[in-house]
């Protein structure tokens, strides 16, 4: 994670835009009463969240009319609500232009049989209207989000072998990429994806699309949406859609944009196999022995150790930055340093013995070791 944080410089694609369900959009407390009355969408929104789904229909129509390439809803719509008919009609009117989210979830139902696994699609009406534009927004269970699944069945998502007749469901970003015409092969494996640089997404508050004055000024009369991929998702703290990532705590919709970018750019992180890590132990130890054999003095030896540390970290950073390849850092460096300082300690002991013998030869005083240890042994005269 540290290496990814230090070496990731590529921003999210410029054609991505996040329409955020933020605090002002949920509360609408920054708007005047006349603003609320002037907009059909805001009149629906002021009744409180979750809104009538006609709000999303109006929003989608406005964006697609302004030239948006694709609208992705990172929102779950599993049960019927007011406005479903309006949203379904919009989905039918714009096939291949809208993607809806679904979700996998584990629910503890019966303690005698263990937890039950569920898939929550949009309502049948919305799922039928969306056609292929449905993808799951869930990530495999992990404390820090590093992996996604391009496609999954209920079994494979939870780490079990899929049944032959199980339905394969695309990930939200996979469905979006395929809808945009990108050939993404089916893949049921968890894959570690590469994040883009955080805080590089373009973002607008969701409610601004419904305020005529803001539509004209902030959103340039809709020009800001032209040829954009717009993702709608919750960033309000109250909606609790936040996760820990290698870059810290990030909202779910922002993570979805990073995942979509990784899919479109085909950017995956590859870990060195375990055998490489094991082989690095004797290799690092052997290189230390070679360095010890070639050294001229202790100072040169310590300098060689430090250069070795810097060189290996630099090589790991280059492999990650250039090829998205993880080389092991901790194990070879620990071996290198332990063996190096072990060899240095042997040199210190030999130096102490040399000084002792020299003192004995010059003074005739015999130095014997005490039990106390200081840098090897503490010698006192008898």
ROBAVO-147443 format. One record per atom (N, C-alpha, C): x, y, z; residue in three letters. Coordinates in pm, whole numbers, plus 32768, in hexadecimal, padded with zeros to 4 digits. Example, Ala and Ser with C-alpha at 12.3 -4.5 7.8 and 13.67 -1.06 7.14 Angstrom:
# ROBAVO-147443
85277DC7830CAla;84CE7E3E830CAla;85287EB6830CAla;85057F1F82C4Ser;85577F9682CASer;850A80038313Ser;
//
This chain:
# ROBAVO-147443
80527F878000Unk;800080008000Unk;8056807E8000Unk;80C2807B8050Unk;811C80EE8054Unk;815881077FCBUnk;8180809B7F88Unk;81BD80A97F04Unk;815980E07EA0Unk;80DD80B07EA6Unk;807680E47E4BUnk;805B81777E66Unk;8057819C7EE4Unk;803E82287F08Unk;80AD82837ED2Unk;812B82547EDCUnk;819B82A87EB5Unk;81AD82B47E1EUnk;8184824E7DD4Unk;81A5824B7D45Unk;812E82697CEAUnk;80B582747D1FUnk;8040828C7CCBUnk;803283207CABUnk;803C83407C2DUnk;803583CD7C02Unk;7FC783E47B9AUnk;7F97837A7B58Unk;7F36838B7AEBUnk;7EAD83B07B23Unk;7E72841D7AF5Unk;7DEE84447B28Unk;7D7F83EF7AEAUnk;7D0983FD7B20Unk;7C9483BF7AE1Unk;7C7D83FD7A57Unk;7C4083B379FBUnk;7C2783EA7975Unk;7BD9846E797BUnk;7BF984C67920Unk;7BBA854B791FUnk;7B26854578FBUnk;7AF884D778BDUnk;7A6C84CF7896Unk;7A14848F7902Unk;7A4B847A797BUnk;79FB844879EAUnk;79C484BE7A39Unk;794984B07A69Unk;790C85197ABBUnk;78B684D77B26Unk;78C985017BA2Unk;787C84CC7C12Unk;780F85317C37Unk;779285047C2EUnk;772185547C5EUnk;770385247CECUnk;772C85737D4EUnk;773285467DD8Unk;76AF85627E22Unk;767A84FB7E61Unk;760D850B7EBFUnk;764B85367F44Unk;766E85B57F4BUnk;76B385EB7FC0Unk;764E86298021Unk;76818663808DUnk;7628869C80F3Unk;75CC870880BBUnk;76008769806BUnk;75A487CD8033Unk;753787917FDBUnk;755787237F93Unk;74F286E47F3DUnk;7489869C7F91Unk;74B286618000Unk;745386198055Unk;73FB867A80A3Unk;743886E480DAUnk;73EE87408132Unk;73AB87B280E7Unk;73E487DB8075Unk;73AF884C8027Unk;73A188CA807DUnk;73F988D980DFUnk;73EC894A813BUnk;743689C7810CUnk;747489BF8096Unk;74B88A358061Unk;74648A7D7FF7Unk;73EC8A487FDDUnk;73998A807F73Unk;73278AD47FABUnk;72FE8B357F5EUnk;728C8B897F82Unk;72098B417F5EUnk;719C8B637FA4Unk;711A8B227F86Unk;70F18B317EF5Unk;710F8BA57EB8Unk;70E88BB67E2BUnk;71368B597DCFUnk;71B58B377DF5Unk;72028AD57DA6Unk;71C08A4D7DAAUnk;71928A257E20Unk;715189A37E2FUnk;70CE899D7DE0Unk;70848A087DE1Unk;70048A097D9BUnk;70168A0B7D03Unk;70858A447CD5Unk;70978A557C44Unk;70C389D47BFFUnk;70EB89707C49Unk;712288F67C0CUnk;70CF887C7C31Unk;709888347BCDUnk;704D87B97BEDUnk;70A287547C39Unk;712287497C15Unk;717986EB7C59Unk;718F87107CEAUnk;71A5878F7D06Unk;71BB87BB7D90Unk;713B87AE7DE3Unk;70C887C17DA6Unk;704A87AF7DEFUnk;703C871F7E1EUnk;706D86C17DCCUnk;706B86357DF5Unk;70D586197E60Unk;714986577E52Unk;71B8863E7EAEUnk;719E86767F39Unk;714F86E07F44Unk;713D871F7FC8Unk;70E786C98025Unk;70A9865F7FF1Unk;705C86048047Unk;70B885A98098Unk;713885AD807DUnk;7197855F80CDUnk;71CF84E88082Unk;724884C080AEUnk;728D844F8070Unk;726683CE80BAUnk;7255835D8074Unk;726583467FE4Unk;71F483877F94Unk;721C83BF7F22Unk;71C0840B7ECFUnk;716A83B07E77Unk;710383EC7E41Unk;70BA83AB7DD4Unk;711C83927D61Unk;710F83207D22Unk;716E83007CB7Unk;715483507C38Unk;70EB839D7C39Unk;70D783FB7BCBUnk;714784637BCAUnk;7184847D7C40Unk;71F684D97C49Unk;726784A77BEFUnk;728484267BF6Unk;72EF83EE7BA5Unk;72CA83ED7B11Unk;724A83DD7AF5Unk;721D83E37A69Unk;7233846E7A30Unk;720D84D47A7CUnk;721F855E7A4EUnk;72B3857C7A3CUnk;730385537A9CUnk;7394856B7A96Unk;73D085287A1AUnk;73AC84AB7A02Unk;73E284617990Unk;73BB84A2790CUnk;733E84CB7900Unk;7311850C7885Unk;7360858D786CUnk;737685DC78D4Unk;73C0865878C4Unk;744F863E7897Unk;749185DC78D5Unk;751D85C178B3Unk;752D85887827Unk;74D7852A7802Unk;74E384EE777DUnk;74C185557710Unk;746285AD772EUnk;7442861776CFUnk;74B8867776C1Unk;75088685772BUnk;757D86DD7727Unk;75F6869A76E6Unk;75EB861876C5Unk;765785D5767DUnk;76AA857676CEUnk;767D854D7746Unk;76C884EB7795Unk;76CD8466774BUnk;774184227752Unk;775083A1770FUnk;770B8332775CUnk;7715833877E2Unk;76E182CB7835Unk;76C3830278BFUnk;765582D078FCUnk;763282F47986Unk;7631827379D7Unk;767F82717A42Unk;768B81FB7A99Unk;7652821F7B21Unk;75F681CD7B53Unk;75BC81E47BD7Unk;75F981817C3AUnk;764E81B47C93Unk;768581627CFEUnk;7628816B7D76Unk;75AB81477D5EUnk;7541814A7DC2Unk;74F180C97DB6Unk;74C880917E26Unk;747B80157E23Unk;73E680367E1CUnk;73A07FF17DC2Unk;731180077DADUnk;72C87F827DB4Unk;72D27F3A7E26Unk;729F7EB07E2AUnk;72097EA37E41Unk;71C97F0D7E74Unk;71387F047E8FUnk;70F07F767E49Unk;70727F637E30Unk;70237FC37DE3Unk;700E80437E33Unk;701180B47DEBUnk;6FF781367E28Unk;6FAE818E7DC2Unk;6F7F82007DF3Unk;6F4282617D98Unk;6FA882887D2DUnk;6F7882987CB5Unk;6FCD82C57C48Unk;700E82557BF9Unk;6FF581D67C1EUnk;703181677BD3Unk;700681697B41Unk;6F8681887B27Unk;6F5581887A9DUnk;6F9D81F17A49Unk;6FB482677A85Unk;6FF882D27A3BUnk;708882AB7A1DUnk;70CD826E7A80Unk;715882457A69Unk;715F81D47A04Unk;710181757A0CUnk;70FF810779ABUnk;70EA813B791DUnk;7093819D790EUnk;707B81D6788AUnk;70FA821A7855Unk;7143825F78ABUnk;71C1829D7882Unk;722682337857Unk;722E81C678A1Unk;728B815A787EUnk;7269811E77F5Unk;71E8810D77DCUnk;71C080D57759Unk;71DB813876E8Unk;71CE81B77706Unk;71E3821D76A0Unk;7277822C767CUnk;72CD820776D8Unk;735E821776C1Unk;73A6819476DCUnk;7390812E7687Unk;73D780AF769AUnk;746E80C47688Unk;74BB807A76D4Unk;754E807F76CDUnk;7586810776F8Unk;753A81507749Unk;756C81D27779Unk;756C81DE7811Unk;7531817B7856Unk;7524818378E8Unk;754780FB7924Unk;759280FF7993Unk;75B4808579DDUnk;758180937A6BUnk;753A802D7A9CUnk;7507802A7B24Unk;75587FC97B79Unk;755D7FE47BFBUnk;75AC7F907C56Unk;75567F237C95Unk;75997EB67CB7Unk;755F7E4A7D06Unk;75C37E2A7D75Unk;75A77DC37DC6Unk;75FD7DAD7E3AUnk;75FA7D1C7E66Unk;766F7CEB7E92Unk;76787C6B7ED8Unk;767D7C877F6EUnk;76417C2F7FBCUnk;76427C45804DUnk;76347BC08095Unk;76797BB68109Unk;766B7B438162Unk;76127B6C81D6Unk;75AA7B1C81F3Unk;754E7B3A8260Unk;754A7AC382BEUnk;755D7ADE833FUnk;75557A7383A4Unk;74C17A5B83C2Unk;748D79EE838CUnk;73FD79D3839BUnk;73E179668401Unk;741D78F283F1Unk;740378808449Unk;7488784E8482Unk;749B78558508Unk;751C782A8542Unk;753B7797852DUnk;74D477478511Unk;74EB76B884FBUnk;7522769A8470Unk;750F76F58411Unk;753976DB8388Unk;75A277408356Unk;75CB779D83ABUnk;763077FE8382Unk;75F378718334Unk;764578CF830CUnk;7613794582C5Unk;75E179228239Unk;75817970820BUnk;7549795E8185Unk;758279C98129Unk;759579A480ADUnk;75CE79FF804AUnk;75607A2B7FEAUnk;755B7AAE7FD0Unk;74F17AE57F7EUnk;752A7B3F7F12Unk;74DC7B4A7EA6Unk;74F87BAB7E3DUnk;747D7C057E32Unk;74947C897E3DUnk;74287CEA7E39Unk;74307D387DB6Unk;73E17D137D53Unk;73DD7D617CD6Unk;737D7DD67CE5Unk;73787E2E7C81Unk;730C7E937C80Unk;72847E4E7C78Unk;721B7E9A7C8EUnk;71957E607C84Unk;71827E217BF9Unk;712D7DBB7BEFUnk;71197D7D7B6CUnk;70F77DDF7AFDUnk;70A67E447B1CUnk;70827EA97AB8Unk;70FE7EF27A86Unk;71557F1F7AE2Unk;71CC7F6A7ABBUnk;72347F107A7AUnk;72427E957AADUnk;72A37E397A73Unk;727F7E1779E3Unk;71FF7E0179CAUnk;71D37DE37940Unk;71EA7E5A78E5Unk;71CF7ED27918Unk;71E07F4A78C5Unk;72747F6878ACUnk;72CA7F46790EUnk;73597F6378FFUnk;739E7F0078A2Unk;73667E897890Unk;73A47E257838Unk;742C7DFA786BUnk;74937E0A7819Unk;751A7DE07841Unk;755C7E47789DUnk;75177EB678B7Unk;75537F207906Unk;75407F0D799BUnk;75637E9779CEUnk;755D7E7B7A5EUnk;75E07E397A86Unk;76217E6C7AEFUnk;769D7E307B20Unk;76A37E397BB7Unk;76E87DDA7BF7Unk;76F07DDC7C89Unk;775C7E407CB5Unk;773C7E8A7D1EUnk;77977EF07D51Unk;77ED7EBD7DC4Unk;77DA7E407DEDUnk;78207E0A7E61Unk;78B17DE87E40Unk;79057DED7EA8Unk;798F7DBF7E9FUnk;799F7D457EF8Unk;79F97CE87ED6Unk;7A117C767F2FUnk;7A337CA67FBBUnk;7A117C55801FUnk;7A237C7A80ABUnk;7AB77C9280C9Unk;7AD87D0B80F5Unk;7B627D308114Unk;7B607DAE8168Unk;7BBD7DB681C6Unk;7BC37E2B821FUnk;7BEB7EA781D2Unk;7C4E7E9A817AUnk;7C797F068123Unk;7C5B7EDD8094Unk;7C127F30804AUnk;7BE57F0A7FC4Unk;7C597F0D7F62Unk;7C847E977F36Unk;7CF07E8A7ED4Unk;7CC47E377E5CUnk;7C5F7DE37E6CUnk;7C397D827E05Unk;7BAA7D9C7DD5Unk;7B927D7A7D57Unk;7B0B7D787D21Unk;7AFA7CF87CD2Unk;7A7E7CDA7CB2Unk;7A607C6A7C5AUnk;7A1C7CA17BDEUnk;7A537C817B69Unk;7A1C7CB37AEBUnk;79907C7D7AD2Unk;797B7BFF7AF4Unk;78FB7BBC7AE7Unk;78EF7B5D7B5DUnk;78757B377B7EUnk;78647ADA7BEFUnk;77DC7A967BE7Unk;77D77A1F7C20Unk;775979E17C44Unk;774C79F07CDCUnk;76D979CC7D12Unk;76CB79D57DA4Unk;7733797D7DE8Unk;774B79077DB2Unk;77AD78AC7DF0Unk;783B78E37DE3Unk;7863790A7D6AUnk;78ED79357D56Unk;790C79B57DA2Unk;78AA7A0D7DB5Unk;78C47A897DFEUnk;78EB7A6C7E8DUnk;78B27A027EC7Unk;78CF79DF7F51Unk;793879717F5CUnk;7987795F7EF1Unk;79F979067EF7Unk;79DC78747EE3Unk;796878527EACUnk;794577C77E93Unk;794577AB7DFDUnk;794C772B7DDCUnk;794A77057D4DUnk;78BF771F7D14Unk;78B777627CA2Unk;783377807C68Unk;77EF77027C33Unk;776C77027C3FUnk;771E76967C05Unk;771576A87B6EUnk;770676397B21Unk;770576447A8EUnk;769876A07A58Unk;762576A57A9BUnk;75B676F47A66Unk;75A5777B7AACUnk;760777A37AFAUnk;75FA78237B41Unk;760778987AE2Unk;75B978FF7AFDUnk;75BE79787AACUnk;763D79C77ACBUnk;768279F27A64Unk;76F97A457A73Unk;76CF7AD77A69Unk;76F67B247ACFUnk;76CF7BB07AD7Unk;774C7C067ACCUnk;774B7C6E7A7BUnk;77C27CC27A6EUnk;77CF7D247AE3Unk;78497D4A7B00Unk;78647DB77B5DUnk;78307E387B21Unk;78137E9C7B74Unk;77DB7F1A7B43Unk;78367F597AD9Unk;78B97F5D7AF4Unk;79177F957A94Unk;79247F417A17Unk;79187EBD7A27Unk;791D7E6479B2Unk;78A77E7C7957Unk;782F7E867993Unk;77B77EA27943Unk;77C37F2778FBUnk;77FB7F8C7941Unk;780B80107903Unk;786E800B7890Unk;78E07FC878A4Unk;79457FBF783AUnk;790F7F7777C0Unk;78C67F0B77D6Unk;788C7EC27765Unk;78237F16771EUnk;77D67F62776AUnk;77717FB6772CUnk;77B0802476D8Unk;782A804C76FFUnk;787380B276B2Unk;78BA80767639Unk;78AC7FF37626Unk;78E57FB375B0Unk;796D7F7375C5Unk;799D7F6D7642Unk;7A1F7F31765CUnk;7A0E7E9A766FUnk;7A597E497626Unk;7A4C7DB77637Unk;7A937D8976B6Unk;7A467D6E771EUnk;7A7E7D41779EUnk;7A5E7CAD77ADUnk;7AC27C5577AEUnk;7AA67BC677B8Unk;7A6E7BA07840Unk;7A1E7B397843Unk;79E57B0978C1Unk;7A547AD2791AUnk;7A517AF67999Unk;7ABA7ACD79F7Unk;7A7D7AC77A83Unk;7A7A7A4F7ABEUnk;7A3E7A3D7B42Unk;7AA37A457BB3Unk;7B217A667B97Unk;7B897A6B7BFFUnk;7B8A7AF47C43Unk;7BAB7AF87CC5Unk;7BCA7B7A7D02Unk;7C4C7BAF7CC6Unk;7C4E7C2D7CA4Unk;7CC67C697C69Unk;7CE77CEA7CB4Unk;7D677CFB7CD1Unk;7D927D737D17Unk;7DA17DE47CB1Unk;7D527E4D7CC2Unk;7D517EB87C5FUnk;7DA87F2C7C8DUnk;7DD47F787C2CUnk;7E2A7FEA7C49Unk;7DD6806A7C53Unk;7DE180AB7CC3Unk;7D9C812B7CD6Unk;7DE081987C84Unk;7D9281F97C59Unk;7DC982757C25Unk;7DEA82CF7C9CUnk;7E2583417C7EUnk;7E48839D7CE9Unk;7DC883CF7D2DUnk;7DBF83CA7DB2Unk;7D4583F77DF6Unk;7D2D848D7DE3Unk;7CB184B47DFBUnk;7C8985407DF6Unk;7CA185807D6EUnk;7C9985317D04Unk;7CA885677C7DUnk;7C26855F7C2EUnk;7BB985397C71Unk;7B3A852D7C2AUnk;7AF785B67C1EUnk;7AB185CB7BAEUnk;7A5B863F7BA0Unk;79D886217BE8Unk;79A586817C33Unk;793286667C88Unk;78D286DC7C89Unk;785186BF7C85Unk;77EB87277C94Unk;778686F77CFCUnk;774887517D47Unk;76D8872A7D9DUnk;765F87037D46Unk;761E86987D6BUnk;75AF86637D1CUnk;754286CD7D06Unk;752487197D6FUnk;74B187747D67Unk;74C487E57D02Unk;754288047CDEUnk;755988757C84Unk;751988617BFBUnk;750687E37BD4Unk;74C987C97B51Unk;743687F47B4DUnk;73FA88107BC3Unk;736B88327BC8Unk;735388C67BE2Unk;73BD89127BFAUnk;73AE89A17C17Unk;73D089EE7B97Unk;736F8A2F7B58Unk;73898A707AD6Unk;74018ACE7AD7Unk;740F8B1E7B3FUnk;747F8B7C7B43Unk;75058B337B49Unk;750D8AC77B99Unk;75898A7B7BA5Unk;75A28A277B28Unk;753889F67AEBUnk;754689AE7A6CUnk;75898A077A04Unk;75648A857A04Unk;759B8AE279A3Unk;76298B0C79C7Unk;76428B287A48Unk;76C58B5F7A70Unk;772A8AF17A8DUnk;770F8AA07AF1Unk;77708A3A7B1AUnk;777E89C87AB5Unk;771089A27A76Unk;771189307A1BUnk;7711895B7988Unk;772389DB796FUnk;77348A1078E7Unk;76C189E8788BUnk;764A89F178C1Unk;75D189CC7875Unk;75D8893C7842Unk;761888E57890Unk;76218858786DUnk;769B8831781EUnk;76EC889477F1Unk;7762887377A0Unk;77C8881F77EDUnk;77C7882A7871Unk;782687E078C3Unk;7811874978B7Unk;77988721788CUnk;777886927881Unk;7796865777F8Unk;77BA86AA7799Unk;77CB867A7710Unk;783C86137709Unk;781C859D76D3Unk;787C852E76C1Unk;78B584FC7746Unk;786C851277B2Unk;789A84E57835Unk;78598461785EUnk;78A2841678AEUnk;786D83A178F4Unk;784C83D17980Unk;77CC83D679A1Unk;779F84117A20Unk;777483A27A7FUnk;77AF83A17AF5Unk;778983407B5BUnk;7741838A7BCBUnk;76CD83577BEFUnk;767C83917C5AUnk;768C83397CD6Unk;76B783767D45Unk;76CC83267DBDUnk;76D1837C7E3AUnk;76C883387EADUnk;76BC837C7F2EUnk;7745839D7F68Unk;775B841E7F84Unk;77D484497FCBUnk;77B284888051Unk;77338498806FUnk;770A84CC80F1Unk;7733846A815FUnk;776F849E81CAUnk;779884488239Unk;772383FC8273Unk;76AD843B8271Unk;763883FA82ABUnk;760B837D8262Unk;7633836F81E3Unk;760B82FA8195Unk;7670828881A2Unk;76DF82A081E6Unk;773E82388213Unk;777081E081A0Unk;7799821E8135Unk;77D181D380C4Unk;786581F680B6Unk;78B281D5811EUnk;794281F18120Unk;798E81728143Unk;7A078165810AUnk;7A5980ED811EUnk;7AEB8116812CUnk;7B3980BB8168Unk;7BC880D18172Unk;7C0E809680F7Unk;7C6C80E280C1Unk;7CB780BB8049Unk;7D4C80CF8064Unk;7DA380A98007Unk;7E3280C88019Unk;7E50815D8024Unk;7DEF81B18000Unk;7E0282428006Unk;7DB182818077Unk;7D80822F80D3Unk;7D3082638140Unk;7C9C824D8128Unk;7C4B8299816FUnk;7BBA828A816CUnk;7B8182D680F3Unk;7B3A828C809DUnk;7B0482C68021Unk;7A73829A8014Unk;7A2182EF7FD8Unk;799382CD7FC4Unk;7984825E7F5CUnk;791982117F6BUnk;78FE81A57F0DUnk;78F781D07E7CUnk;78B0823E7E5BUnk;78AB826A7DCFUnk;7935828C7D96Unk;798B82CA7DE6Unk;7A1282E77DB5Unk;7A5F82667D9AUnk;7A4F82037DF1Unk;7A9181817DDAUnk;7A5E81427D59Unk;79DB814F7D3FUnk;79A481197CC3Unk;79E4815A7C49Unk;7A0281DC7C50Unk;7A46821F7BE0Unk;7AD481EA7BD0Unk;7B1A81D37C3FUnk;7BA0819A7C36Unk;7B9C810E7BFAUnk;7B3880BF7C22Unk;7B2B80377BECUnk;7B0C803B7B57Unk;7AB380947B2DUnk;7A9280A17A9FUnk;7B0D80CA7A4FUnk;7B5C81277A86Unk;7BD681517A41Unk;7C3780DD7A31Unk;7C4580897A98Unk;7C9E80157A90Unk;7C6E7FB47A24Unk;7BEA7FA07A1CUnk;7BB37F4679B6Unk;7BCB7F7F792BUnk;7BAF7FFE7917Unk;7BBF803A7892Unk;7C5280427869Unk;7CAA805978CAUnk;7D39806278ABUnk;7D817FDC78B4Unk;7D387F7478E2Unk;7D737EEF78F3Unk;7DED7EF67951Unk;7DD77F3679C4Unk;7E437F4A7A25Unk;7E2B7EF37AA0Unk;7E787E877AA7Unk;7E6C7E277B15Unk;7EF47E167B58Unk;7EF27DFF7BD8Unk;7F6E7DED7C23Unk;7F8C7D577C2EUnk;800A7D347C12Unk;80357CA87C14Unk;80997C957C85Unk;80827C307CD7Unk;80DB7C117D47Unk;81427BAA7D1BUnk;81C07BBF7D46Unk;82277B5A7D2CUnk;81FF7AD77D6EUnk;82197A657D2FUnk;81F079E57D6AUnk;823A79CA7DEDUnk;820079777E46Unk;824079597EC7Unk;82CD79217EB8Unk;82E578D37E4DUnk;836A789B7E39Unk;83D579067E27Unk;83AE79777DEAUnk;840E79E47DD8Unk;84347A1F7E5EUnk;83D37A2D7EB7Unk;83EF7A637F3DUnk;844B7A077F89Unk;843179847F82Unk;848979247FC7Unk;851579277F8CUnk;852179307F07Unk;85A579317EC7Unk;85F379B07EEAUnk;85A97A1C7F0CUnk;85EF7A997F2CUnk;863D7A917FAEUnk;861B7A338006Unk;86607A288087Unk;86F179FA8075Unk;870A79838036Unk;8797795E8022Unk;87E079BB7FC3Unk;879779F77F63Unk;87D87A537F06Unk;880B7ACF7F50Unk;87B87B087FA7Unk;87E47B7D7FF3Unk;88577B598050Unk;884E7AE48090Unk;88BB7ABA80E8Unk;893D7AA5809BUnk;89357A688025Unk;89AC7A527FD3Unk;89EB7AD47FA5Unk;89997B367F82Unk;89CE7BB77F57Unk;8A147BFF7FCBUnk;89E17BEF8043Unk;8A257C2A80B7Unk;8AAE7BEA80CCUnk;8AB57B6680BCUnk;8B377B2280C9Unk;8B997B52805FUnk;8B657B647FE5Unk;8BBB7B977F7AUnk;8BEA7C247F9AUnk;8B907C767FCEUnk;8BB67CFE7FF3Unk;8C1D7CFD8063Unk;8C0A7CA480C5Unk;8C6A7C9B8133Unk;8CF37C6F8102Unk;8CF67C1580A2Unk;8D767BE3806CUnk;8DBE7C50801CUnk;8D6F7CA77FD9Unk;8DAB7D0E7F84Unk;8DCC7D8F7FCFUnk;8D9C7D9F804AUnk;8DA97E20808DUnk;8E3B7E3F80AEUnk;8E597EC080B8Unk;8EDF7EED80E0Unk;8EE27F178171Unk;8E727F5081A3Unk;8E6B7F76822FUnk;8DD97F78825AUnk;8DC27F8C82DCUnk;8D397F878312Unk;8CE37FF682D8Unk;8D1D806E82C4Unk;8CD080DC828CUnk;8C9C80BD8201Unk;8CF3808381AEUnk;8CC8805E8128Unk;8C5D7FF1812BUnk;8C687F99818EUnk;8C067F2E819BUnk;8B7C7F6681BEUnk;8B777FC28220Unk;8AF980018247Unk;8ABD805081D2Unk;8B1380978189Unk;8AE480E18114Unk;8AA8808280ADUnk;8AE9800E809AUnk;8AB47FAB803CUnk;8A2C7F778068Unk;8A1B7F6380EDUnk;89997F378120Unk;892C7F9F8103Unk;894A801C811CUnk;88E880868106Unk;88C680948072Unk;892B808B801CUnk;891280927F8CUnk;88BD801C7F5EUnk;88D27FA97F9BUnk;88817F347F79Unk;87EF7F497F9DUnk;87D67F858012Unk;874C7FA1803CUnk;870A80037FDBUnk;8752806F7FBCUnk;871B80D47F61Unk;870380997ED6Unk;876280497EA7Unk;8755800D7E22Unk;86DE7FAF7E19Unk;86C77F5C7E80Unk;86587EFE7E7BUnk;85D17F467E81Unk;85C67FAB7ED9Unk;854A7FF87EDFUnk;8531803E7E59Unk;859A80737E1CUnk;858B80B47D9AUnk;855F80527D2EUnk;85977FD87D30Unk;856F7F727CCFUnk;84DD7F4B7CE2Unk;84B37F3A7D60Unk;84277F187D7CUnk;83CB7F877D4CUnk;83F280047D64Unk;839F80757D38Unk;8396807A7CA0Unk;8405805F7C5CUnk;840580607BC9Unk;83AC7FF17B93Unk;83B87F777BCDUnk;83677F077B9EUnk;82D27F237BB1Unk;82B27F647C20Unk;82257F837C3AUnk;81F47FF27BDFUnk;824480597BD1Unk;821980CE7B82Unk;821180AC7AEEUnk;827480627ABBUnk;827B80477A2BUnk;82267FD07A02Unk;821F7F697A59Unk;81DA7EEF7A31Unk;816D7EC17A8EUnk;814A7F137AF4Unk;80E47EED7B57Unk;81047E667B95Unk;81857E517BB3Unk;81B37DD07BE6Unk;81EA7DE37C73Unk;81B77D917CD1Unk;81E37D987D5BUnk;82587D397D72Unk;82CE7D6F7D8DUnk;833E7D1F7DBDUnk;833E7D227E55Unk;836B7CB67E96Unk;836D7CB77F29Unk;83D37D1D7F5CUnk;83AD7D687FC0Unk;84067DCE7FF8Unk;843A7DA28080Unk;83DF7D8180DBUnk;84057D6C8167Unk;84647CF58179Unk;84437C81813DUnk;84927C088157Unk;85227C158126Unk;853C7C3B80A8Unk;85C87C48807FUnk;86137CB680C9Unk;85D07D2680E7Unk;86137D92812EUnk;86367D6881BDUnk;85DA7D2081FFUnk;85F67CF18286Unk;866C7C8F8286Unk;866D7C358225Unk;86DD7BD68219Unk;87607C208200Unk;875A7C7F81A7Unk;87D07CCF8184Unk;880A7D1781FEUnk;87B27D56824BUnk;87E07DA382BEUnk;880F7D4A8331Unk;87C67CDD834BUnk;87EE7C8283B7Unk;88767C448399Unk;88867C13831FUnk;89077BD882F9Unk;89757C4282F7Unk;89547CB982C7Unk;89B87D2382BFUnk;89E97D4F8347Unk;898B7D6983A3Unk;89B57D958428Unk;89EE7D218479Unk;89C87CA58457Unk;8A0A7C328495Unk;8A9C7C2C846FUnk;8AB97C4183ECUnk;8B447C4383BFUnk;8B907CB883FDUnk;8B4C7D29840BUnk;8B8B7D9E8448Unk;8BAA7D8484DBUnk;8B4F7D408523Unk;8B677D1E85AFUnk;8BE07CC385BDUnk;8BF07C66855FUnk;8C667C0E8562Unk;8CE57C618550Unk;8CE07CC784FCUnk;8D537D2084EAUnk;8D737D6B856AUnk;8D0C7D9885B0Unk;8D217DE0862DUnk;8D617D848695Unk;8D347D09869BUnk;8D6E7CA886FAUnk;8E017C8F86D9Unk;8E1D7C7F8659Unk;8EA87C698631Unk;8EFF7CE28654Unk;8EC77D5C8645Unk;8F127DD58667Unk;8F2E7DDC86FCUnk;8EC97DB6874FUnk;8EDD7DB487E0Unk;8F4B7D528806Unk;8F497CDB87C9Unk;8FB27C7887E6Unk;903C7CAD87BEUnk;90427CF3874BUnk;90C27D29871EUnk;90F77D928780Unk;909D7DE987B1Unk;90C67E4F8811Unk;90F37E0E8893Unk;90A97DA788BFUnk;90CF7D63893CUnk;915A7D268933Unk;91727CE088C3Unk;91F57CA188B2Unk;92637D0A88ABUnk;92467D7C886AUnk;92AB7DE5885FUnk;92C97E2288E7Unk;925E7E378938Unk;92737E6E89BEUnk;92C37E0D8A14Unk;92A07D8D8A0CUnk;92E97D298A5AUnk;937C7D238A32Unk;93987D2E89AEUnk;94227D27897FUnk;94737DA189ABUnk;94327E1689AFUnk;947A7E9089D0Unk;948A7EA48A66Unk;942A7E768AB6Unk;942B7E948B46Unk;94487E1C8B9CUnk;94367DA68B67Unk;94497D2E8BB8Unk;93D37D128C13Unk;93697D648C09Unk;92F17D4D8C5BUnk;92957CEE8C11Unk;926B7C878C57Unk;92117C258C18Unk;91817C528C2EUnk;91377C628BBEUnk;90AA7C8B8BC4Unk;90517C108BBBUnk;8FF67C068C1AUnk;8F9B7B938C1DUnk;8F0B7BC48C11Unk;8EB47B768BD3Unk;8E297BA18BC1Unk;8DD77B9C8C41Unk;8D887C028C5AUnk;8D257C008CC4Unk;8CA07BCB8C8DUnk;8C407BB78CE5Unk;8BBD7B878CB8Unk;8B717BF58C6DUnk;8B847C768C9BUnk;8B407CE58C57Unk;8B6C7CEF8BC6Unk;8B0E7D118B70Unk;8B2B7D1D8AE1Unk;8B1E7DAE8AB6Unk;8B867DE08A77Unk;8B817E668A3BUnk;8BC07E5B89B2Unk;8B6C7E5A894AUnk;8BA27E5188C2Unk;8BEB7DCF88A9Unk;8BC47D6588EBUnk;8C077CE288DDUnk;8C2A7CB18965Unk;8C9B7CD789A3Unk;8CC07CB38A29Unk;8D067D2A8A69Unk;8CF47D388AECUnk;8D367DA58B35Unk;8DB27D698B77Unk;8E297D938B4FUnk;8EA67D5C8B82Unk;8EDD7DB68BF1Unk;8F057D778C60Unk;8F3D7DC28CD1Unk;8FC27D858CF8Unk;90207DD48D29Unk;90A37D9D8D50Unk;909C7D4C8DD1Unk;90F57CEA8DDDUnk;91047C9A8E57Unk;918C7CB88E94Unk;
//
